[in-house]
Structure formats: structure tokens, C-alpha cells
């Protein structure tokens, strides 16, 4: 297989990516990463700019100490 055709699951989140934000065990949202945007929910405020450069699967903490998981968009989800 041509190496340019392989999908990398180890890549980092970039501006413009569509990701899954796992807020709680039963709550997932599809979010397009925009450098100047924020996600605000019951566990705090999350700046998209803090997500850029992080690997998929990262845990990100809010200003209130809550957290979310940043997941790659896959068929399993």
C-alpha cells in the first residue's frame, strides 16, 4: 500500500478538524475546531486553541476543573 494512502490515528488535532468531544459517558458532540472558538458546557469553558496540537484521545481540563476527551471521528463512534 502506498504510504500516502494510510490513515494515521496518531496525528494531532488541527484547526478545521471535525472531532468528537466526549463530555460525559453518555454525551458526545461533533465539533469543528476553530482557533478562536470556545466550547461552553456544564463542566466549564474550553478554548479550541488549547486543543490544537494535542493528540487525539487527550483529556482537556476546563477553567472549572471539569474535563472532556477529544476523540477522532471514527465509524465506531
N, C-alpha and C positions, 0 to 999 in steps of 0.2 A: 504494500500500500504506500502510496506517495505520502511523505511526511506532512505535506501541506494540507492533506485531506483529513488528518487526525483531529479529533476534538480533544482539547485539553481541559481537564477538570481541575487543574491546579492553578489556573490563571487568576489574576487579581481582578477585582471589580473596577470598572472604568466608567467615566462619565458617559451616559447614554445607554448603559446596560439595563436590561429588564431583569430584575431579580425577584426572589420571593423573600419576604420578610416574615419570619415566624415570630409572632408576638406572644402567643401562648400555645399551649398544647393543641388547642382546637381552633386557632385563628392564624391564618396565613393570608398575606396580601401580595399581589403582584405590583411592584413599584418600578417606575423608570427612574434611574439615578440621574439627577440633575445637580450639578455642583452647588448651585445657590439655593436649593430647596431644603425643606425640613419635613420630617415626619413627626407629627404630634399625636400621641395616644395616651391611654390611661397610665402608662408607666413612665412617661416623660417626653422630652423633645430630643430628636435625633437629627443631626445635620448630615445631609448627604455627602458633604465634603469630607466628613470624617470616615465615610465608607470607602471612598476612592483610594485604591492601592491596597486594600485589605483583601486577603484571600477569601474565596467562598467558604462558608462554614464558620466564619468568625462570629464571636459574640461581641456585641457592641453595647456599651453601657450609656444610659441617658444621664441627663443633668440631675435626675432624682434618684439614681442608683438602680433603676429598672434596667432590663436588658432585652435584646432581640437577637435572633440568629439571622445572618444574611446567607441565603441559600441560592445556588444556581437553579435556573429554571430547567427542570428535567421532566421526563414523562412520568416518573414515579410519583411526583407530587401532584 
